[in-house]
Amino acid sequence: MSRIRHIAITTKDVARLVKFYTTVFGLKVVPGRGTGTYLSDGHVNLAILPLEPERETEGPYLKEGFYHFGFQVDDVDALRPISEQMGATSKIEKRPENREVEARLYDPDGNPVDLSKRGWPT
């Protein structure tokens, strides 16, 4: 069974959102790679991503706000046929090496969904 691994929000003010989520909800800063600051409740992580550096990788369409969520899965390759059969708007694509996930697909509505075999670093 898959489980939700992370949710990502892009922002122009990372420090403001980090302070908000750590103060209001008690999330803790955890290690991670890439441009983001990563927070966790111990089960699901919240990635706070700086908008402009993310645009360099993701493209100019990227807007501030909710960006994507991710699943930890047993086998990324095993999801290829079923995701295509169920109407994913893209094939599963490998992510750049400086990311916390191995792959991404887009659901039938075009929402980005990250896929990773490994859990969040602790």
MODELLER restraints for C-alpha pairs under 7 A, 6 or more apart:
rsr = mdl.restraints
at = mdl.atoms
rsr.add(forms.Gaussian(group=physical.xy_distance, feature=features.Distance(at['CA:2:A'], at['CA:71:A']), mean=6.31, stdev=0.5))
rsr.add(forms.Gaussian(group=physical.xy_distance, feature=features.Distance(at['CA:2:A'], at['CA:72:A']), mean=5.75, stdev=0.5))
rsr.add(forms.Gaussian(group=physical.xy_distance, feature=features.Distance(at['CA:2:A'], at['CA:73:A']), mean=4.79, stdev=0.5))
rsr.add(forms.Gaussian(group=physical.xy_distance, feature=features.Distance(at['CA:3:A'], at['CA:71:A']), mean=5.45, stdev=0.5))
rsr.add(forms.Gaussian(group=physical.xy_distance, feature=features.Distance(at['CA:3:A'], at['CA:72:A']), mean=5.51, stdev=0.5))
rsr.add(forms.Gaussian(group=physical.xy_distance, feature=features.Distance(at['CA:3:A'], at['CA:73:A']), mean=6.95, stdev=0.5))
rsr.add(forms.Gaussian(group=physical.xy_distance, feature=features.Distance(at['CA:4:A'], at['CA:44:A']), mean=6.70, stdev=0.5))
rsr.add(forms.Gaussian(group=physical.xy_distance, feature=features.Distance(at['CA:4:A'], at['CA:70:A']), mean=5.91, stdev=0.5))
rsr.add(forms.Gaussian(group=physical.xy_distance, feature=features.Distance(at['CA:4:A'], at['CA:71:A']), mean=4.46, stdev=0.5))
rsr.add(forms.Gaussian(group=physical.xy_distance, feature=features.Distance(at['CA:4:A'], at['CA:72:A']), mean=6.29, stdev=0.5))
rsr.add(forms.Gaussian(group=physical.xy_distance, feature=features.Distance(at['CA:5:A'], at['CA:44:A']), mean=5.39, stdev=0.5))
rsr.add(forms.Gaussian(group=physical.xy_distance, feature=features.Distance(at['CA:5:A'], at['CA:45:A']), mean=6.35, stdev=0.5))
rsr.add(forms.Gaussian(group=physical.xy_distance, feature=features.Distance(at['CA:5:A'], at['CA:70:A']), mean=5.21, stdev=0.5))
rsr.add(forms.Gaussian(group=physical.xy_distance, feature=features.Distance(at['CA:5:A'], at['CA:71:A']), mean=4.78, stdev=0.5))
rsr.add(forms.Gaussian(group=physical.xy_distance, feature=features.Distance(at['CA:5:A'], at['CA:72:A']), mean=5.39, stdev=0.5))
rsr.add(forms.Gaussian(group=physical.xy_distance, feature=features.Distance(at['CA:6:A'], at['CA:44:A']), mean=5.46, stdev=0.5))
rsr.add(forms.Gaussian(group=physical.xy_distance, feature=features.Distance(at['CA:6:A'], at['CA:45:A']), mean=4.49, stdev=0.5))
rsr.add(forms.Gaussian(group=physical.xy_distance, feature=features.Distance(at['CA:6:A'], at['CA:46:A']), mean=5.53, stdev=0.5))
rsr.add(forms.Gaussian(group=physical.xy_distance, feature=features.Distance(at['CA:6:A'], at['CA:47:A']), mean=6.91, stdev=0.5))
rsr.add(forms.Gaussian(group=physical.xy_distance, feature=features.Distance(at['CA:6:A'], at['CA:69:A']), mean=5.41, stdev=0.5))
rsr.add(forms.Gaussian(group=physical.xy_distance, feature=features.Distance(at['CA:6:A'], at['CA:70:A']), mean=4.99, stdev=0.5))
rsr.add(forms.Gaussian(group=physical.xy_distance, feature=features.Distance(at['CA:6:A'], at['CA:71:A']), mean=7.00, stdev=0.5))
rsr.add(forms.Gaussian(group=physical.xy_distance, feature=features.Distance(at['CA:7:A'], at['CA:45:A']), mean=6.44, stdev=0.5))
rsr.add(forms.Gaussian(group=physical.xy_distance, feature=features.Distance(at['CA:7:A'], at['CA:46:A']), mean=4.97, stdev=0.5))
rsr.add(forms.Gaussian(group=physical.xy_distance, feature=features.Distance(at['CA:7:A'], at['CA:47:A']), mean=6.13, stdev=0.5))
rsr.add(forms.Gaussian(group=physical.xy_distance, feature=features.Distance(at['CA:7:A'], at['CA:68:A']), mean=5.94, stdev=0.5))
rsr.add(forms.Gaussian(group=physical.xy_distance, feature=features.Distance(at['CA:7:A'], at['CA:69:A']), mean=4.06, stdev=0.5))
rsr.add(forms.Gaussian(group=physical.xy_distance, feature=features.Distance(at['CA:7:A'], at['CA:70:A']), mean=6.29, stdev=0.5))
rsr.add(forms.Gaussian(group=physical.xy_distance, feature=features.Distance(at['CA:8:A'], at['CA:46:A']), mean=5.71, stdev=0.5))
rsr.add(forms.Gaussian(group=physical.xy_distance, feature=features.Distance(at['CA:8:A'], at['CA:47:A']), mean=4.50, stdev=0.5))
rsr.add(forms.Gaussian(group=physical.xy_distance, feature=features.Distance(at['CA:8:A'], at['CA:48:A']), mean=6.01, stdev=0.5))
rsr.add(forms.Gaussian(group=physical.xy_distance, feature=features.Distance(at['CA:8:A'], at['CA:49:A']), mean=7.00, stdev=0.5))
rsr.add(forms.Gaussian(group=physical.xy_distance, feature=features.Distance(at['CA:8:A'], at['CA:66:A']), mean=6.25, stdev=0.5))
rsr.add(forms.Gaussian(group=physical.xy_distance, feature=features.Distance(at['CA:8:A'], at['CA:67:A']), mean=5.39, stdev=0.5))
rsr.add(forms.Gaussian(group=physical.xy_distance, feature=features.Distance(at['CA:8:A'], at['CA:68:A']), mean=5.26, stdev=0.5))
rsr.add(forms.Gaussian(group=physical.xy_distance, feature=features.Distance(at['CA:8:A'], at['CA:69:A']), mean=5.85, stdev=0.5))
rsr.add(forms.Gaussian(group=physical.xy_distance, feature=features.Distance(at['CA:9:A'], at['CA:47:A']), mean=6.25, stdev=0.5))
rsr.add(forms.Gaussian(group=physical.xy_distance, feature=features.Distance(at['CA:9:A'], at['CA:48:A']), mean=5.19, stdev=0.5))
rsr.add(forms.Gaussian(group=physical.xy_distance, feature=features.Distance(at['CA:9:A'], at['CA:49:A']), mean=6.03, stdev=0.5))
rsr.add(forms.Gaussian(group=physical.xy_distance, feature=features.Distance(at['CA:9:A'], at['CA:65:A']), mean=5.24, stdev=0.5))
rsr.add(forms.Gaussian(group=physical.xy_distance, feature=features.Distance(at['CA:9:A'], at['CA:66:A']), mean=4.47, stdev=0.5))
rsr.add(forms.Gaussian(group=physical.xy_distance, feature=features.Distance(at['CA:9:A'], at['CA:67:A']), mean=5.16, stdev=0.5))
rsr.add(forms.Gaussian(group=physical.xy_distance, feature=features.Distance(at['CA:10:A'], at['CA:48:A']), mean=5.96, stdev=0.5))
rsr.add(forms.Gaussian(group=physical.xy_distance, feature=features.Distance(at['CA:10:A'], at['CA:49:A']), mean=4.58, stdev=0.5))
rsr.add(forms.Gaussian(group=physical.xy_distance, feature=features.Distance(at['CA:10:A'], at['CA:50:A']), mean=5.69, stdev=0.5))
rsr.add(forms.Gaussian(group=physical.xy_distance, feature=features.Distance(at['CA:10:A'], at['CA:51:A']), mean=5.23, stdev=0.5))
rsr.add(forms.Gaussian(group=physical.xy_distance, feature=features.Distance(at['CA:10:A'], at['CA:64:A']), mean=5.02, stdev=0.5))
rsr.add(forms.Gaussian(group=physical.xy_distance, feature=features.Distance(at['CA:10:A'], at['CA:65:A']), mean=5.18, stdev=0.5))
rsr.add(forms.Gaussian(group=physical.xy_distance, feature=features.Distance(at['CA:10:A'], at['CA:66:A']), mean=6.49, stdev=0.5))
rsr.add(forms.Gaussian(group=physical.xy_distance, feature=features.Distance(at['CA:10:A'], at['CA:67:A']), mean=6.24, stdev=0.5))
rsr.add(forms.Gaussian(group=physical.xy_distance, feature=features.Distance(at['CA:11:A'], at['CA:49:A']), mean=6.21, stdev=0.5))
rsr.add(forms.Gaussian(group=physical.xy_distance, feature=features.Distance(at['CA:11:A'], at['CA:50:A']), mean=5.30, stdev=0.5))
rsr.add(forms.Gaussian(group=physical.xy_distance, feature=features.Distance(at['CA:11:A'], at['CA:51:A']), mean=5.15, stdev=0.5))
rsr.add(forms.Gaussian(group=physical.xy_distance, feature=features.Distance(at['CA:11:A'], at['CA:64:A']), mean=5.10, stdev=0.5))
rsr.add(forms.Gaussian(group=physical.xy_distance, feature=features.Distance(at['CA:11:A'], at['CA:65:A']), mean=6.29, stdev=0.5))
rsr.add(forms.Gaussian(group=physical.xy_distance, feature=features.Distance(at['CA:12:A'], at['CA:50:A']), mean=5.84, stdev=0.5))
rsr.add(forms.Gaussian(group=physical.xy_distance, feature=features.Distance(at['CA:12:A'], at['CA:51:A']), mean=5.51, stdev=0.5))
rsr.add(forms.Gaussian(group=physical.xy_distance, feature=features.Distance(at['CA:14:A'], at['CA:48:A']), mean=6.25, stdev=0.5))
rsr.add(forms.Gaussian(group=physical.xy_distance, feature=features.Distance(at['CA:14:A'], at['CA:49:A']), mean=6.77, stdev=0.5))
rsr.add(forms.Gaussian(group=physical.xy_distance, feature=features.Distance(at['CA:14:A'], at['CA:50:A']), mean=5.98, stdev=0.5))
rsr.add(forms.Gaussian(group=physical.xy_distance, feature=features.Distance(at['CA:21:A'], at['CA:27:A']), mean=6.06, stdev=0.5))
rsr.add(forms.Gaussian(group=physical.xy_distance, feature=features.Distance(at['CA:22:A'], at['CA:28:A']), mean=6.12, stdev=0.5))
rsr.add(forms.Gaussian(group=physical.xy_distance, feature=features.Distance(at['CA:27:A'], at['CA:39:A']), mean=5.75, stdev=0.5))
rsr.add(forms.Gaussian(group=physical.xy_distance, feature=features.Distance(at['CA:27:A'], at['CA:40:A']), mean=5.24, stdev=0.5))
rsr.add(forms.Gaussian(group=physical.xy_distance, feature=features.Distance(at['CA:27:A'], at['CA:41:A']), mean=5.11, stdev=0.5))
rsr.add(forms.Gaussian(group=physical.xy_distance, feature=features.Distance(at['CA:28:A'], at['CA:39:A']), mean=5.23, stdev=0.5))
rsr.add(forms.Gaussian(group=physical.xy_distance, feature=features.Distance(at['CA:28:A'], at['CA:40:A']), mean=5.34, stdev=0.5))
rsr.add(forms.Gaussian(group=physical.xy_distance, feature=features.Distance(at['CA:28:A'], at['CA:41:A']), mean=6.65, stdev=0.5))
rsr.add(forms.Gaussian(group=physical.xy_distance, feature=features.Distance(at['CA:29:A'], at['CA:38:A']), mean=5.70, stdev=0.5))
rsr.add(forms.Gaussian(group=physical.xy_distance, feature=features.Distance(at['CA:29:A'], at['CA:39:A']), mean=4.43, stdev=0.5))
rsr.add(forms.Gaussian(group=physical.xy_distance, feature=features.Distance(at['CA:29:A'], at['CA:40:A']), mean=6.51, stdev=0.5))
rsr.add(forms.Gaussian(group=physical.xy_distance, feature=features.Distance(at['CA:30:A'], at['CA:38:A']), mean=5.52, stdev=0.5))
rsr.add(forms.Gaussian(group=physical.xy_distance, feature=features.Distance(at['CA:30:A'], at['CA:39:A']), mean=5.60, stdev=0.5))
rsr.add(forms.Gaussian(group=physical.xy_distance, feature=features.Distance(at['CA:30:A'], at['CA:40:A']), mean=6.59, stdev=0.5))
rsr.add(forms.Gaussian(group=physical.xy_distance, feature=features.Distance(at['CA:30:A'], at['CA:122:A']), mean=6.70, stdev=0.5))
rsr.add(forms.Gaussian(group=physical.xy_distance, feature=features.Distance(at['CA:31:A'], at['CA:38:A']), mean=6.64, stdev=0.5))
rsr.add(forms.Gaussian(group=physical.xy_distance, feature=features.Distance(at['CA:31:A'], at['CA:121:A']), mean=6.30, stdev=0.5))
rsr.add(forms.Gaussian(group=physical.xy_distance, feature=features.Distance(at['CA:31:A'], at['CA:122:A']), mean=6.61, stdev=0.5))
rsr.add(forms.Gaussian(group=physical.xy_distance, feature=features.Distance(at['CA:32:A'], at['CA:38:A']), mean=6.22, stdev=0.5))
rsr.add(forms.Gaussian(group=physical.xy_distance, feature=features.Distance(at['CA:32:A'], at['CA:100:A']), mean=6.79, stdev=0.5))
rsr.add(forms.Gaussian(group=physical.xy_distance, feature=features.Distance(at['CA:32:A'], at['CA:121:A']), mean=6.71, stdev=0.5))
rsr.add(forms.Gaussian(group=physical.xy_distance, feature=features.Distance(at['CA:33:A'], at['CA:98:A']), mean=6.14, stdev=0.5))
rsr.add(forms.Gaussian(group=physical.xy_distance, feature=features.Distance(at['CA:33:A'], at['CA:99:A']), mean=5.99, stdev=0.5))
rsr.add(forms.Gaussian(group=physical.xy_distance, feature=features.Distance(at['CA:33:A'], at['CA:100:A']), mean=5.95, stdev=0.5))
rsr.add(forms.Gaussian(group=physical.xy_distance, feature=features.Distance(at['CA:34:A'], at['CA:98:A']), mean=5.26, stdev=0.5))
rsr.add(forms.Gaussian(group=physical.xy_distance, feature=features.Distance(at['CA:34:A'], at['CA:99:A']), mean=5.56, stdev=0.5))
rsr.add(forms.Gaussian(group=physical.xy_distance, feature=features.Distance(at['CA:35:A'], at['CA:49:A']), mean=6.44, stdev=0.5))
rsr.add(forms.Gaussian(group=physical.xy_distance, feature=features.Distance(at['CA:35:A'], at['CA:50:A']), mean=6.78, stdev=0.5))
rsr.add(forms.Gaussian(group=physical.xy_distance, feature=features.Distance(at['CA:35:A'], at['CA:53:A']), mean=6.97, stdev=0.5))
rsr.add(forms.Gaussian(group=physical.xy_distance, feature=features.Distance(at['CA:36:A'], at['CA:47:A']), mean=6.18, stdev=0.5))
rsr.add(forms.Gaussian(group=physical.xy_distance, feature=features.Distance(at['CA:36:A'], at['CA:48:A']), mean=5.43, stdev=0.5))
rsr.add(forms.Gaussian(group=physical.xy_distance, feature=features.Distance(at['CA:36:A'], at['CA:49:A']), mean=4.32, stdev=0.5))
rsr.add(forms.Gaussian(group=physical.xy_distance, feature=features.Distance(at['CA:36:A'], at['CA:50:A']), mean=6.36, stdev=0.5))
rsr.add(forms.Gaussian(group=physical.xy_distance, feature=features.Distance(at['CA:37:A'], at['CA:47:A']), mean=5.97, stdev=0.5))
rsr.add(forms.Gaussian(group=physical.xy_distance, feature=features.Distance(at['CA:37:A'], at['CA:48:A']), mean=5.24, stdev=0.5))
rsr.add(forms.Gaussian(group=physical.xy_distance, feature=features.Distance(at['CA:37:A'], at['CA:49:A']), mean=6.55, stdev=0.5))
rsr.add(forms.Gaussian(group=physical.xy_distance, feature=features.Distance(at['CA:38:A'], at['CA:45:A']), mean=6.72, stdev=0.5))
rsr.add(forms.Gaussian(group=physical.xy_distance, feature=features.Distance(at['CA:38:A'], at['CA:46:A']), mean=5.88, stdev=0.5))
rsr.add(forms.Gaussian(group=physical.xy_distance, feature=features.Distance(at['CA:38:A'], at['CA:47:A']), mean=4.58, stdev=0.5))
rsr.add(forms.Gaussian(group=physical.xy_distance, feature=features.Distance(at['CA:38:A'], at['CA:48:A']), mean=6.17, stdev=0.5))
rsr.add(forms.Gaussian(group=physical.xy_distance, feature=features.Distance(at['CA:39:A'], at['CA:45:A']), mean=5.49, stdev=0.5))
rsr.add(forms.Gaussian(group=physical.xy_distance, feature=features.Distance(at['CA:39:A'], at['CA:46:A']), mean=5.05, stdev=0.5))
rsr.add(forms.Gaussian(group=physical.xy_distance, feature=features.Distance(at['CA:39:A'], at['CA:47:A']), mean=6.27, stdev=0.5))
rsr.add(forms.Gaussian(group=physical.xy_distance, feature=features.Distance(at['CA:40:A'], at['CA:46:A']), mean=6.06, stdev=0.5))
rsr.add(forms.Gaussian(group=physical.xy_distance, feature=features.Distance(at['CA:51:A'], at['CA:64:A']), mean=6.48, stdev=0.5))
rsr.add(forms.Gaussian(group=physical.xy_distance, feature=features.Distance(at['CA:55:A'], at['CA:62:A']), mean=6.10, stdev=0.5))
rsr.add(forms.Gaussian(group=physical.xy_distance, feature=features.Distance(at['CA:68:A'], at['CA:111:A']), mean=6.75, stdev=0.5))
rsr.add(forms.Gaussian(group=physical.xy_distance, feature=features.Distance(at['CA:68:A'], at['CA:112:A']), mean=5.11, stdev=0.5))
rsr.add(forms.Gaussian(group=physical.xy_distance, feature=features.Distance(at['CA:68:A'], at['CA:113:A']), mean=5.91, stdev=0.5))
rsr.add(forms.Gaussian(group=physical.xy_distance, feature=features.Distance(at['CA:69:A'], at['CA:113:A']), mean=5.43, stdev=0.5))
rsr.add(forms.Gaussian(group=physical.xy_distance, feature=features.Distance(at['CA:69:A'], at['CA:114:A']), mean=6.21, stdev=0.5))
rsr.add(forms.Gaussian(group=physical.xy_distance, feature=features.Distance(at['CA:70:A'], at['CA:113:A']), mean=5.30, stdev=0.5))
rsr.add(forms.Gaussian(group=physical.xy_distance, feature=features.Distance(at['CA:70:A'], at['CA:114:A']), mean=4.17, stdev=0.5))
rsr.add(forms.Gaussian(group=physical.xy_distance, feature=features.Distance(at['CA:70:A'], at['CA:115:A']), mean=5.73, stdev=0.5))
rsr.add(forms.Gaussian(group=physical.xy_distance, feature=features.Distance(at['CA:71:A'], at['CA:114:A']), mean=6.17, stdev=0.5))
rsr.add(forms.Gaussian(group=physical.xy_distance, feature=features.Distance(at['CA:71:A'], at['CA:115:A']), mean=5.17, stdev=0.5))
rsr.add(forms.Gaussian(group=physical.xy_distance, feature=features.Distance(at['CA:71:A'], at['CA:116:A']), mean=6.41, stdev=0.5))
rsr.add(forms.Gaussian(group=physical.xy_distance, feature=features.Distance(at['CA:72:A'], at['CA:115:A']), mean=5.99, stdev=0.5))
rsr.add(forms.Gaussian(group=physical.xy_distance, feature=features.Distance(at['CA:72:A'], at['CA:116:A']), mean=4.90, stdev=0.5))
rsr.add(forms.Gaussian(group=physical.xy_distance, feature=features.Distance(at['CA:72:A'], at['CA:117:A']), mean=5.52, stdev=0.5))
rsr.add(forms.Gaussian(group=physical.xy_distance, feature=features.Distance(at['CA:72:A'], at['CA:118:A']), mean=6.57, stdev=0.5))
rsr.add(forms.Gaussian(group=physical.xy_distance, feature=features.Distance(at['CA:72:A'], at['CA:119:A']), mean=6.43, stdev=0.5))
rsr.add(forms.Gaussian(group=physical.xy_distance, feature=features.Distance(at['CA:73:A'], at['CA:115:A']), mean=6.64, stdev=0.5))
rsr.add(forms.Gaussian(group=physical.xy_distance, feature=features.Distance(at['CA:73:A'], at['CA:116:A']), mean=6.00, stdev=0.5))
rsr.add(forms.Gaussian(group=physical.xy_distance, feature=features.Distance(at['CA:73:A'], at['CA:117:A']), mean=5.18, stdev=0.5))
rsr.add(forms.Gaussian(group=physical.xy_distance, feature=features.Distance(at['CA:74:A'], at['CA:117:A']), mean=5.71, stdev=0.5))
rsr.add(forms.Gaussian(group=physical.xy_distance, feature=features.Distance(at['CA:75:A'], at['CA:117:A']), mean=6.41, stdev=0.5))
rsr.add(forms.Gaussian(group=physical.xy_distance, feature=features.Distance(at['CA:76:A'], at['CA:115:A']), mean=6.61, stdev=0.5))
rsr.add(forms.Gaussian(group=physical.xy_distance, feature=features.Distance(at['CA:76:A'], at['CA:116:A']), mean=6.99, stdev=0.5))
rsr.add(forms.Gaussian(group=physical.xy_distance, feature=features.Distance(at['CA:76:A'], at['CA:117:A']), mean=6.85, stdev=0.5))
rsr.add(forms.Gaussian(group=physical.xy_distance, feature=features.Distance(at['CA:80:A'], at['CA:92:A']), mean=6.37, stdev=0.5))
rsr.add(forms.Gaussian(group=physical.xy_distance, feature=features.Distance(at['CA:84:A'], at['CA:91:A']), mean=6.78, stdev=0.5))
rsr.add(forms.Gaussian(group=physical.xy_distance, feature=features.Distance(at['CA:87:A'], at['CA:108:A']), mean=5.26, stdev=0.5))
rsr.add(forms.Gaussian(group=physical.xy_distance, feature=features.Distance(at['CA:88:A'], at['CA:106:A']), mean=5.70, stdev=0.5))
rsr.add(forms.Gaussian(group=physical.xy_distance, feature=features.Distance(at['CA:88:A'], at['CA:107:A']), mean=4.53, stdev=0.5))
rsr.add(forms.Gaussian(group=physical.xy_distance, feature=features.Distance(at['CA:88:A'], at['CA:108:A']), mean=4.66, stdev=0.5))
rsr.add(forms.Gaussian(group=physical.xy_distance, feature=features.Distance(at['CA:89:A'], at['CA:106:A']), mean=5.38, stdev=0.5))
rsr.add(forms.Gaussian(group=physical.xy_distance, feature=features.Distance(at['CA:89:A'], at['CA:107:A']), mean=5.81, stdev=0.5))
rsr.add(forms.Gaussian(group=physical.xy_distance, feature=features.Distance(at['CA:89:A'], at['CA:108:A']), mean=5.25, stdev=0.5))
rsr.add(forms.Gaussian(group=physical.xy_distance, feature=features.Distance(at['CA:89:A'], at['CA:110:A']), mean=6.08, stdev=0.5))
rsr.add(forms.Gaussian(group=physical.xy_distance, feature=features.Distance(at['CA:90:A'], at['CA:105:A']), mean=5.70, stdev=0.5))
rsr.add(forms.Gaussian(group=physical.xy_distance, feature=features.Distance(at['CA:90:A'], at['CA:106:A']), mean=5.46, stdev=0.5))
rsr.add(forms.Gaussian(group=physical.xy_distance, feature=features.Distance(at['CA:91:A'], at['CA:105:A']), mean=5.98, stdev=0.5))
rsr.add(forms.Gaussian(group=physical.xy_distance, feature=features.Distance(at['CA:92:A'], at['CA:103:A']), mean=6.29, stdev=0.5))
rsr.add(forms.Gaussian(group=physical.xy_distance, feature=features.Distance(at['CA:92:A'], at['CA:104:A']), mean=5.50, stdev=0.5))
rsr.add(forms.Gaussian(group=physical.xy_distance, feature=features.Distance(at['CA:92:A'], at['CA:105:A']), mean=4.66, stdev=0.5))
rsr.add(forms.Gaussian(group=physical.xy_distance, feature=features.Distance(at['CA:93:A'], at['CA:103:A']), mean=5.31, stdev=0.5))
rsr.add(forms.Gaussian(group=physical.xy_distance, feature=features.Distance(at['CA:93:A'], at['CA:104:A']), mean=5.35, stdev=0.5))
rsr.add(forms.Gaussian(group=physical.xy_distance, feature=features.Distance(at['CA:93:A'], at['CA:105:A']), mean=6.37, stdev=0.5))
rsr.add(forms.Gaussian(group=physical.xy_distance, feature=features.Distance(at['CA:94:A'], at['CA:102:A']), mean=5.82, stdev=0.5))
rsr.add(forms.Gaussian(group=physical.xy_distance, feature=features.Distance(at['CA:94:A'], at['CA:103:A']), mean=4.37, stdev=0.5))
rsr.add(forms.Gaussian(group=physical.xy_distance, feature=features.Distance(at['CA:94:A'], at['CA:104:A']), mean=6.59, stdev=0.5))
rsr.add(forms.Gaussian(group=physical.xy_distance, feature=features.Distance(at['CA:95:A'], at['CA:101:A']), mean=6.77, stdev=0.5))
rsr.add(forms.Gaussian(group=physical.xy_distance, feature=features.Distance(at['CA:95:A'], at['CA:102:A']), mean=5.36, stdev=0.5))
rsr.add(forms.Gaussian(group=physical.xy_distance, feature=features.Distance(at['CA:95:A'], at['CA:103:A']), mean=4.97, stdev=0.5))
rsr.add(forms.Gaussian(group=physical.xy_distance, feature=features.Distance(at['CA:95:A'], at['CA:104:A']), mean=6.63, stdev=0.5))
rsr.add(forms.Gaussian(group=physical.xy_distance, feature=features.Distance(at['CA:101:A'], at['CA:114:A']), mean=6.51, stdev=0.5))
rsr.add(forms.Gaussian(group=physical.xy_distance, feature=features.Distance(at['CA:101:A'], at['CA:115:A']), mean=6.17, stdev=0.5))
rsr.add(forms.Gaussian(group=physical.xy_distance, feature=features.Distance(at['CA:101:A'], at['CA:116:A']), mean=5.00, stdev=0.5))
rsr.add(forms.Gaussian(group=physical.xy_distance, feature=features.Distance(at['CA:102:A'], at['CA:115:A']), mean=6.25, stdev=0.5))
rsr.add(forms.Gaussian(group=physical.xy_distance, feature=features.Distance(at['CA:102:A'], at['CA:116:A']), mean=5.33, stdev=0.5))
rsr.add(forms.Gaussian(group=physical.xy_distance, feature=features.Distance(at['CA:103:A'], at['CA:114:A']), mean=5.84, stdev=0.5))
rsr.add(forms.Gaussian(group=physical.xy_distance, feature=features.Distance(at['CA:103:A'], at['CA:115:A']), mean=5.08, stdev=0.5))
rsr.add(forms.Gaussian(group=physical.xy_distance, feature=features.Distance(at['CA:103:A'], at['CA:116:A']), mean=6.57, stdev=0.5))
rsr.add(forms.Gaussian(group=physical.xy_distance, feature=features.Distance(at['CA:104:A'], at['CA:112:A']), mean=6.77, stdev=0.5))
rsr.add(forms.Gaussian(group=physical.xy_distance, feature=features.Distance(at['CA:104:A'], at['CA:113:A']), mean=5.57, stdev=0.5))
rsr.add(forms.Gaussian(group=physical.xy_distance, feature=features.Distance(at['CA:104:A'], at['CA:114:A']), mean=4.33, stdev=0.5))
rsr.add(forms.Gaussian(group=physical.xy_distance, feature=features.Distance(at['CA:104:A'], at['CA:115:A']), mean=5.68, stdev=0.5))
rsr.add(forms.Gaussian(group=physical.xy_distance, feature=features.Distance(at['CA:105:A'], at['CA:112:A']), mean=6.02, stdev=0.5))
rsr.add(forms.Gaussian(group=physical.xy_distance, feature=features.Distance(at['CA:105:A'], at['CA:113:A']), mean=5.42, stdev=0.5))
rsr.add(forms.Gaussian(group=physical.xy_distance, feature=features.Distance(at['CA:105:A'], at['CA:114:A']), mean=6.58, stdev=0.5))
rsr.add(forms.Gaussian(group=physical.xy_distance, feature=features.Distance(at['CA:106:A'], at['CA:112:A']), mean=4.55, stdev=0.5))
rsr.add(forms.Gaussian(group=physical.xy_distance, feature=features.Distance(at['CA:106:A'], at['CA:113:A']), mean=5.80, stdev=0.5))
rsr.add(forms.Gaussian(group=physical.xy_distance, feature=features.Distance(at['CA:107:A'], at['CA:113:A']), mean=6.93, stdev=0.5))
